Amino acid sequence: MEFGTTATVETAAGELESHKPNPMSPMRQQAKFSDIDVNDEDDDDAHLQRLGKRPLLNRSFGFMSILGFSCSALLSWEGVLVTSVPGLLNGGPAGVIWGFLLNWIGTMSVYAAMAELASIAPTAGGQYHWVSMLAPARCRNFLAYITAWLTVTAWQAMAVSTGYIVATLLQGMVVLVQPTSSYIPESWHTILILWAAMVFAVVMNSTTSRALARFEGLVLVLHLAGFFCVLVPLGGWSGQGLSFLVGFPTVATALVGADCAVHMAEEIQCAALVVPRALMYTIFINGSLAFAMIIALMFCLDDLPSALAAAETMFYPFLQVFLTAVGSATGACIVAGVILAVGLASSVSVYASASRMLWFSTSTWSGNSLPVTAIVATLTTTMLLSLIALGSKVALSALLSLVIAALSSSYLLVCSLLLWRRTTGAMQPHISGSAGTRRVPVLDPDDLSWGVWRVPEPLGTINNVFAVLYSAFLLFWSFWPQTDPTAPETANWSVLVFGAVVVFRVLWYVVRAKRHFKGPIRETS
């Protein structure tokens, strides 16, 4: 697969073609000689036309449905239960709590910057398109190419990780209910359960966009109600500082992925305003729920060694915590079942975002415009990558760790370029229009203006600086191993996977893609 070539129709939700700035470039000619008529009812389609894209998908998502979509994809309070092991092993309960608070603030800062960009260019390409829009002309195509592969890789890895969590959680619940049985979780059991869960996600994503939007609205209710269903029953490194830092990225996984709303932008009504709001509301709501769940979990940890030991038999220590808090295996299993249901629902959201990033073409099934080809391709990728678990759980763990590294690197690149643009005075004020029809120029990377949503200055620049620092900090620590001393079976191999992806794509760009890749694909003229 190669982004932006004529052989592949549309990749990474491919958008308009970026060109080097010259007086006769098509983008400049379009911006100079042709404006787009924008009516208040047609703003969404006009935004896409400004970006050189044809409106192809039905806009069935409103604010509440896309909020449910992004909240379920994050699995915040559910995620902190699942990913609490490294934090407890390294920094202890205090490390988990303080690590989450820092991650919450940092993530909110990053998504505030991304929300500003989503308001300028609400397109499913997200980081890929924004990098092409913000980068200097001399390196625009190269950076867009690398960003496209990083985001696609991250979301494909996230699709695998979501299925893996659902499968292993179900196996852990079986062990919880029948601790004395002869059942031993096998890798091939995990793979088959994973495949079944992901088929469900594919079926839900291949219905209609309206049905998907309604489903995500129900998931929001389940996400919020399930929080109380779980909360109510709950009632060494050489130094503590280093222990806290190596466990820091794992806690961050509970808040990674809110940009899923960005990748659904072309299916959202009033996307230039709804997407930024959804990003910020998602981080606030999920952060609040996750922090409350962490506090409850820490108070229920009467026997930390037993909880950590449960990771060997039931995959996740929180199952042992549930057993201790509820007092019966059946009750603990019922509480864990809520998390399993939300996790399965989350796979639908993750698959929707992953498929939009891997948008080979727009297929039609039952008369509904949906990227079915990309959805099926994502399922195929998930099934193939999950086979790694048969030979090495360490390799699969490295793949799952890749999510943090790939996404944080794309965030770092986007936030850095936005900071460069805003500090050099390259961003123009928002062009507001009165009611009725108005004329808006086609977007030109060399003449950008703010969208309808932005962080006011000087807070915007301060926040942007912090977002860059946080992204770099998270990226650095995401490659560290979680245990000391480190053995091959406990090493963090994500640096190898991440490095292999980046090196291979850079070499491929130099050898071949440089001659073909011209940035996001332009569909309109």
C-alpha positions as CSV (number, residue, x, y, z in Angstrom):
1,M,0.0,0.0,0.0
2,E,1.3,3.4,-0.9
3,F,-0.4,6.6,0.2
4,G,-1.4,9.2,-2.4
5,T,-0.4,7.3,-5.6
6,T,-2.8,6.9,-8.5
7,A,-2.8,3.2,-8.0
8,T,-4.5,3.5,-4.6
9,V,-7.7,5.5,-4.7
10,E,-7.9,6.8,-1.2
11,T,-5.7,6.1,1.8
12,A,-5.6,7.3,5.3
13,A,-8.9,9.0,4.4
14,G,-6.8,10.7,1.7
15,E,-7.6,14.3,1.2
16,L,-6.6,17.1,-1.1
17,E,-3.3,16.9,-2.9
18,S,-0.6,19.2,-1.5
19,H,1.7,21.0,-3.8
20,K,4.9,23.0,-3.5
21,P,4.1,26.7,-3.4
22,N,4.6,28.2,-6.8
23,P,2.6,30.9,-8.6
24,M,1.0,28.4,-11.0
25,S,0.2,25.6,-8.5
26,P,-3.3,24.3,-8.8
27,M,-4.1,25.0,-5.2
28,R,-3.0,28.6,-5.5
29,Q,-5.0,29.0,-8.7
30,Q,-8.0,27.6,-7.0
31,A,-7.6,29.9,-4.0
32,K,-7.1,32.9,-6.3
33,F,-9.7,32.5,-9.0
34,S,-12.4,30.3,-7.5
35,D,-14.4,30.6,-4.3
36,I,-16.9,28.2,-2.8
37,D,-20.5,29.3,-2.0
38,V,-21.2,28.5,1.6
39,N,-24.7,28.4,3.0
40,D,-25.3,27.8,6.7
41,E,-27.1,24.5,6.0
42,D,-24.2,23.3,3.7
43,D,-21.2,24.3,5.9
44,D,-20.0,20.7,6.3
45,D,-19.9,19.9,2.6
46,A,-18.3,23.3,2.0
47,H,-15.5,22.6,4.5
48,L,-14.7,19.4,2.6
49,Q,-14.8,21.2,-0.8
50,R,-12.3,23.7,0.6
51,L,-10.0,20.8,1.4
52,G,-10.4,19.4,-2.1
53,K,-12.6,16.5,-1.0
54,R,-16.0,15.3,-2.3
55,P,-18.7,14.7,0.4
56,L,-19.3,10.9,0.2
57,L,-20.4,9.8,3.6
58,N,-23.8,10.3,5.3
59,R,-23.6,12.8,8.2
60,S,-25.5,10.8,10.8
61,F,-23.6,11.7,13.9
62,G,-24.6,14.6,16.1
63,F,-22.9,15.8,19.3
64,M,-24.3,13.2,21.7
65,S,-23.7,10.2,19.3
66,I,-20.1,11.2,18.5
67,L,-19.5,11.9,22.3
68,G,-20.7,8.3,22.9
69,F,-18.4,7.1,20.1
70,S,-15.3,8.8,21.5
71,C,-16.0,8.0,25.1
72,S,-16.5,4.3,24.4
73,A,-13.3,4.2,22.2
74,L,-11.2,5.6,25.1
75,L,-12.4,3.1,27.7
76,S,-11.1,5.4,30.4
77,W,-12.4,4.1,33.7
78,E,-12.4,0.6,32.3
79,G,-8.9,1.1,30.9
80,V,-7.3,2.2,34.2
81,L,-8.5,-1.1,35.7
82,V,-6.9,-3.1,32.9
83,T,-3.6,-1.1,32.7
84,S,-2.9,-0.6,36.4
85,V,-0.4,-3.5,36.7
86,P,2.8,-1.7,35.5
87,G,1.9,1.4,37.5
88,L,1.4,-0.6,40.7
89,L,4.6,-2.7,40.1
90,N,6.7,0.4,39.6
91,G,5.3,3.4,41.4
92,G,2.8,1.8,43.7
93,P,-0.7,3.3,44.3
94,A,0.7,6.9,44.6
95,G,2.5,6.5,41.2
96,V,-0.8,5.4,39.6
97,I,-2.8,8.3,41.0
98,W,-0.2,11.0,40.3
99,G,0.7,9.5,36.9
100,F,-2.9,9.6,35.8
101,L,-3.4,13.2,36.9
102,L,-0.3,14.3,34.9
103,N,-1.5,12.3,31.9
104,W,-5.0,13.8,32.2
105,I,-3.6,17.3,32.1
106,G,-1.2,16.5,29.3
107,T,-3.8,14.7,27.2
108,M,-6.2,17.6,27.6
109,S,-3.5,20.0,26.4
110,V,-2.7,17.9,23.3
111,Y,-6.4,17.5,22.3
112,A,-7.0,21.2,22.8
113,A,-4.4,21.9,20.2
114,M,-5.9,19.1,18.0
115,A,-9.3,20.6,18.5
116,E,-8.1,23.9,17.0
117,L,-6.9,22.0,13.9
118,A,-10.1,20.0,13.7
119,S,-12.0,23.3,13.5
120,I,-9.7,24.5,10.7
121,A,-9.8,21.3,8.7
122,P,-12.5,18.8,9.9
123,T,-11.5,15.8,7.8
124,A,-11.1,12.1,8.5
125,G,-7.4,12.2,7.7
126,G,-6.7,14.1,10.9
127,Q,-3.0,14.3,11.7
128,Y,-2.0,13.1,8.2
129,H,-3.9,16.0,6.6
130,W,-2.9,18.6,9.2
131,V,0.8,17.9,8.8
132,S,0.5,18.3,5.1
133,M,-1.3,21.6,5.7
134,L,1.1,23.0,8.3
135,A,4.5,21.7,7.3
136,P,7.0,23.8,5.3
137,A,6.8,23.1,1.5
138,R,10.2,21.6,1.3
139,C,9.4,18.7,3.6
140,R,5.6,18.7,3.4
141,N,5.2,15.5,1.4
142,F,7.7,13.5,3.4
143,L,6.2,14.4,6.8
144,A,2.7,13.8,5.6
145,Y,3.8,10.4,4.3
146,I,5.4,9.4,7.6
147,T,2.5,10.7,9.7
148,A,0.0,8.7,7.6
149,W,1.8,5.5,8.3
150,L,2.2,6.2,12.0
151,T,-1.5,6.9,12.5
152,V,-2.6,4.0,10.4
153,T,-0.2,1.7,12.3
154,A,-1.4,3.0,15.6
155,W,-5.0,2.5,14.9
156,Q,-4.5,-1.0,13.4
157,A,-2.5,-1.9,16.6
158,M,-5.3,-0.4,18.7
159,A,-7.8,-2.6,16.9
160,V,-5.7,-5.7,17.8
161,S,-5.2,-4.5,21.4
162,T,-9.0,-3.9,22.0
163,G,-9.8,-7.4,20.8
164,Y,-7.0,-8.9,22.9
165,I,-8.3,-7.2,26.0
166,V,-11.9,-8.4,25.4
167,A,-10.6,-12.0,24.8
168,T,-8.3,-12.2,27.8
169,L,-10.8,-10.6,30.0
170,L,-13.4,-13.2,29.1
171,Q,-10.8,-16.0,29.8
172,G,-9.9,-14.4,33.1
173,M,-13.6,-14.4,34.1
174,V,-13.8,-18.1,33.4
175,V,-10.9,-18.7,35.7
176,L,-12.5,-16.4,38.3
177,V,-15.7,-18.4,38.4
178,Q,-14.0,-21.8,38.3
179,P,-10.7,-21.4,40.0
180,T,-10.4,-25.1,40.8
181,S,-11.3,-26.3,37.3
182,S,-8.9,-27.8,34.8
183,Y,-9.3,-24.9,32.4
184,I,-6.0,-23.3,31.4
185,P,-6.2,-20.2,29.1
186,E,-4.5,-21.1,25.8
187,S,-3.2,-18.7,23.2
188,W,-5.4,-20.2,20.5
189,H,-8.4,-19.7,22.7
190,T,-7.5,-16.1,22.9
191,I,-7.2,-15.8,19.2
192,L,-10.5,-17.4,18.4
193,I,-12.4,-15.2,21.0
194,L,-10.6,-12.2,19.6
195,W,-11.7,-13.0,16.0
196,A,-15.3,-13.5,17.2
197,A,-15.3,-10.1,18.9
198,M,-13.9,-8.3,15.9
199,V,-16.4,-9.9,13.6
200,F,-19.1,-8.3,15.8
201,A,-17.3,-5.0,15.3
202,V,-17.2,-5.4,11.6
203,V,-20.9,-6.3,11.4
204,M,-21.9,-3.2,13.4
205,N,-19.6,-1.0,11.2
206,S,-21.1,-2.4,8.0
207,T,-24.7,-1.7,8.7
208,T,-25.8,1.9,8.2
209,S,-24.2,5.1,9.5
210,R,-27.5,6.0,11.1
211,A,-27.6,2.7,13.0
212,L,-24.0,3.1,14.1
213,A,-24.8,6.6,15.4
214,R,-27.7,5.3,17.4
215,F,-25.6,2.4,18.7
216,E,-23.0,4.8,19.9
217,G,-25.6,6.9,21.7
218,L,-26.6,3.7,23.7
219,V,-23.0,3.0,24.4
220,L,-22.6,6.4,26.1
221,V,-25.4,5.4,28.4
222,L,-23.7,2.0,29.1
223,H,-20.4,3.7,29.6
224,L,-21.8,6.1,32.3
225,A,-24.2,3.6,33.9
226,G,-21.6,0.9,34.0
227,F,-19.2,3.2,35.9
228,F,-21.6,3.2,38.9
229,C,-22.3,-0.5,38.6
230,V,-18.6,-1.1,39.1
231,L,-17.8,1.7,41.5
232,V,-20.6,1.0,44.0
233,P,-19.5,-2.6,44.8
234,L,-15.9,-1.6,45.1
235,G,-16.7,0.8,47.9
236,G,11.7,-2.9,41.9
237,W,13.5,0.0,40.1
238,S,16.6,1.7,41.7
239,G,14.6,4.7,42.7
240,Q,11.0,5.8,43.3
241,G,11.2,8.6,40.8
242,L,12.4,6.3,38.0
243,S,9.8,3.7,39.0
244,F,7.1,6.3,38.6
245,L,8.3,7.4,35.1
246,V,8.6,3.9,33.6
247,G,5.0,3.2,34.6
248,F,3.8,6.6,33.4
249,P,3.0,5.7,29.7
250,T,0.9,2.7,30.7
251,V,-1.4,4.9,32.7
252,A,-1.7,7.1,29.6
253,T,-3.4,4.4,27.6
254,A,-6.6,5.0,29.4
255,L,-6.9,8.4,27.7
256,V,-5.3,7.6,24.3
257,G,-7.6,7.6,21.3
258,A,-9.9,10.6,21.7
259,D,-8.9,11.6,18.2
260,C,-11.3,8.9,17.0
261,A,-13.8,11.7,16.7
262,V,-11.5,13.5,14.3
263,H,-11.4,10.5,11.9
264,M,-15.3,10.4,11.8
265,A,-15.4,14.2,10.9
266,E,-16.9,13.6,7.5
267,E,-19.9,11.8,9.1
268,I,-20.6,14.5,11.7
269,Q,-23.0,17.3,11.4
270,C,-21.5,20.8,12.0
271,A,-18.1,19.1,12.3
272,A,-16.0,22.2,12.6
273,L,-17.6,22.9,15.9
274,V,-18.9,19.5,17.1
275,V,-15.6,17.7,16.7
276,P,-13.6,20.2,18.9
277,R,-16.3,20.1,21.5
278,A,-16.5,16.4,21.5
279,L,-12.7,16.1,22.0
280,M,-12.7,18.3,25.0
281,Y,-15.9,16.9,26.6
282,T,-14.6,13.4,26.1
283,I,-11.3,14.1,27.9
284,F,-13.1,15.9,30.7
285,I,-15.8,13.2,31.2
286,N,-13.5,10.2,30.8
287,G,-10.7,11.7,32.9
288,S,-13.2,12.4,35.8
289,L,-14.6,8.9,35.7
290,A,-11.1,7.3,35.4
291,F,-9.7,9.3,38.3
292,A,-12.7,8.3,40.5
293,M,-12.2,4.7,39.6
294,I,-8.5,4.8,40.4
295,I,-9.2,6.2,43.8
296,A,-11.8,3.5,44.5
297,L,-9.4,0.8,43.2
298,M,-6.5,1.9,45.4
299,F,-8.8,1.9,48.5
300,C,-9.9,-1.6,47.8
301,L,-6.3,-2.9,47.5
302,D,-6.1,-4.7,50.8
303,D,-3.8,-7.4,49.5
304,L,-1.6,-5.9,46.8
305,P,0.7,-9.1,46.4
306,S,-2.4,-11.3,45.8
307,A,-3.8,-8.8,43.3
308,L,-0.6,-8.7,41.4
309,A,-0.2,-12.5,41.5
310,A,-3.7,-12.8,39.9
311,A,-2.2,-11.4,36.7
312,E,-0.5,-14.7,36.1
313,T,-3.8,-16.7,36.3
314,M,-6.6,-14.3,35.4
315,F,-4.6,-11.8,33.3
316,Y,-5.8,-8.7,35.2
317,P,-5.4,-7.9,39.0
318,F,-8.6,-6.0,39.2
319,L,-10.5,-9.3,38.9
320,Q,-9.0,-10.4,42.2
321,V,-9.9,-6.9,43.7
322,F,-13.5,-7.4,42.6
323,L,-13.5,-10.9,44.2
324,T,-12.2,-9.4,47.5
325,A,-14.6,-6.4,47.4
326,V,-17.8,-8.3,46.4
327,G,-17.1,-11.5,48.4
328,S,-18.3,-13.9,45.8
329,A,-16.9,-15.1,42.4
330,T,-20.3,-14.8,40.8
331,G,-20.8,-11.3,41.9
332,A,-17.3,-10.3,40.8
333,C,-17.9,-12.0,37.5
334,I,-21.1,-10.0,37.0
335,V,-19.3,-6.7,37.8
336,A,-16.5,-7.7,35.4
337,G,-19.2,-8.5,32.8
338,V,-20.1,-4.8,32.6
339,I,-16.5,-4.0,31.6
340,L,-16.6,-6.9,29.1
341,A,-19.7,-5.4,27.5
342,V,-18.3,-1.9,27.3
343,G,-15.0,-3.3,25.9
344,L,-16.9,-5.2,23.2
345,A,-18.8,-2.0,22.4
346,S,-15.5,-0.1,22.3
347,S,-14.3,-2.4,19.5
348,V,-17.0,-1.0,17.3
349,S,-15.7,2.6,17.8
350,V,-12.1,1.5,17.4
351,Y,-12.9,-0.3,14.1
352,A,-14.8,2.6,12.8
353,S,-11.8,5.0,13.4
354,A,-9.2,2.4,12.2
355,S,-11.1,1.8,9.0
356,R,-11.4,5.5,8.2
357,M,-7.7,5.9,8.6
358,L,-7.2,2.9,6.2
359,W,-9.7,4.2,3.7
360,F,-8.7,2.4,0.5
361,S,-11.9,3.3,-1.2
362,T,-15.5,4.1,-0.4
363,S,-17.6,1.0,-0.9
364,T,-21.4,0.7,-0.8
365,W,-23.3,-2.0,0.9
366,S,-27.1,-2.1,1.0
367,G,-27.3,1.4,-0.5
368,N,-25.3,3.0,2.3
369,S,-22.1,4.9,1.7
370,L,-19.6,3.2,4.1
371,P,-15.8,2.3,3.7
372,V,-16.6,-1.4,3.8
373,T,-13.4,-2.3,2.0
374,A,-11.3,-0.6,4.7
375,I,-13.4,-2.2,7.5
376,V,-12.8,-5.7,6.1
377,A,-9.1,-4.9,5.5
378,T,-8.9,-3.9,9.2
379,L,-10.4,-7.2,10.2
380,T,-7.9,-9.1,8.0
381,T,-5.0,-7.1,9.6
382,T,-6.3,-7.9,13.0
383,M,-6.6,-11.6,12.4
384,L,-3.1,-11.8,10.9
385,L,-1.4,-9.8,13.7
386,S,-3.2,-11.7,16.4
387,L,-1.5,-14.9,15.2
388,I,1.7,-13.5,16.8
389,A,0.2,-14.6,20.2
390,L,0.7,-18.3,19.1
391,G,4.4,-17.9,18.9
392,S,5.3,-15.1,21.3
393,K,3.2,-13.1,23.8
394,V,6.2,-10.7,24.1
395,A,6.0,-9.8,20.4
396,L,2.2,-9.2,20.7
397,S,2.9,-7.0,23.8
398,A,5.3,-5.0,21.7
399,L,2.7,-4.5,19.1
400,L,0.2,-3.3,21.6
401,S,2.8,-0.9,23.1
402,L,3.2,0.6,19.7
403,V,-0.1,2.4,20.1
404,I,1.3,4.8,22.6
405,A,4.5,5.4,20.6
406,A,2.9,5.9,17.2
407,L,0.1,8.1,18.4
408,S,2.2,10.3,20.6
409,S,4.7,10.8,17.8
410,S,2.0,11.9,15.5
411,Y,0.7,14.3,18.2
412,L,4.2,15.6,18.7
413,L,4.6,16.4,15.0
414,V,1.2,18.0,14.7
415,C,1.5,20.1,17.8
416,S,5.0,21.2,16.9
417,L,4.0,22.4,13.5
418,L,1.0,24.2,14.9
419,L,3.3,26.0,17.4
420,W,5.6,27.0,14.6
421,R,2.8,28.4,12.5
422,R,1.2,30.4,15.4
423,T,4.5,31.8,16.7
424,T,5.6,33.0,13.2
425,G,2.3,34.8,12.7
426,A,1.2,32.5,9.8
427,M,-2.3,31.9,11.1
428,Q,-4.9,34.5,10.1
429,P,-8.0,35.3,12.1
430,H,-11.2,33.3,11.6
431,I,-13.3,34.3,8.6
432,S,-16.8,34.6,10.1
433,G,-19.8,34.9,7.8
434,S,-23.3,36.2,8.4
435,A,-26.4,34.2,7.9
436,G,-27.1,33.2,4.4
437,T,-24.7,32.5,1.6
438,R,-21.0,33.7,1.8
439,R,-17.9,33.0,-0.2
440,V,-15.0,31.1,1.4
441,P,-11.7,30.6,-0.5
442,V,-10.3,27.2,-1.1
443,L,-7.8,26.3,1.7
444,D,-4.2,27.2,0.9
445,P,-1.4,25.8,3.1
446,D,0.4,29.0,2.7
447,D,-2.5,31.2,3.8
448,L,-4.2,29.5,6.7
449,S,-6.9,31.0,9.0
450,W,-8.3,29.8,12.4
451,G,-11.5,27.8,12.5
452,V,-14.6,28.7,14.5
453,W,-13.1,27.0,17.7
454,R,-9.8,27.9,19.2
455,V,-8.0,28.6,22.5
456,P,-7.6,32.4,23.0
457,E,-4.2,33.9,23.2
458,P,-1.9,33.9,25.1
459,L,-3.4,30.8,26.6
460,G,-3.4,29.1,23.2
461,T,0.4,29.4,22.7
462,I,1.1,28.4,26.3
463,N,-1.1,25.3,25.9
464,N,0.6,24.5,22.6
465,V,4.1,24.6,24.2
466,F,2.9,22.3,27.0
467,A,1.3,19.9,24.5
468,V,4.6,19.6,22.6
469,L,6.6,19.0,25.8
470,Y,4.1,16.4,27.1
471,S,4.0,14.5,23.8
472,A,7.8,14.3,23.7
473,F,8.0,13.2,27.3
474,L,5.4,10.5,26.7
475,L,7.1,9.3,23.6
476,F,10.5,9.0,25.4
477,W,9.2,7.0,28.3
478,S,7.0,4.7,26.2
479,F,10.0,2.7,25.1
480,W,11.3,1.9,28.6
481,P,10.9,-1.6,30.0
482,Q,8.5,-2.1,32.9
483,T,10.7,-4.3,35.1
484,D,14.2,-4.3,36.5
485,P,16.3,-6.4,35.9
486,T,15.0,-6.8,32.3
487,A,15.0,-10.1,30.6
488,P,14.1,-10.9,26.9
489,E,10.6,-12.0,28.0
490,T,9.9,-8.8,30.0
491,A,11.6,-6.3,27.6
492,N,9.6,-3.5,26.0
493,W,10.1,-4.4,22.3
494,S,7.9,-1.6,21.1
495,V,11.0,0.4,20.2
496,L,12.0,-2.3,17.8
497,V,8.6,-2.4,16.1
498,F,8.3,1.4,16.0
499,G,11.8,1.8,14.7
500,A,11.3,-0.9,12.0
501,V,8.1,0.8,10.8
502,V,9.7,4.3,10.7
503,V,13.0,3.1,9.1
504,F,11.2,1.0,6.5
505,R,8.8,3.8,5.5
506,V,11.7,6.3,5.3
507,L,13.7,4.0,3.0
508,W,10.7,3.2,0.9
509,Y,9.9,7.0,0.5
510,V,13.5,7.6,-0.7
511,V,13.5,4.6,-3.0
512,R,10.1,4.8,-4.5
513,A,7.3,6.8,-2.8
514,K,9.0,10.2,-3.3
515,R,8.3,10.0,-7.0
516,H,4.6,9.3,-6.6
517,F,3.4,10.6,-3.2
518,K,2.1,14.2,-3.5
519,G,0.3,14.5,-0.2
520,P,-3.4,14.2,0.5
521,I,-5.3,13.3,-2.6
522,R,-7.3,16.0,-4.3
523,E,-10.8,14.9,-5.4
524,T,-12.3,18.3,-6.5
525,S,-11.1,21.1,-8.7
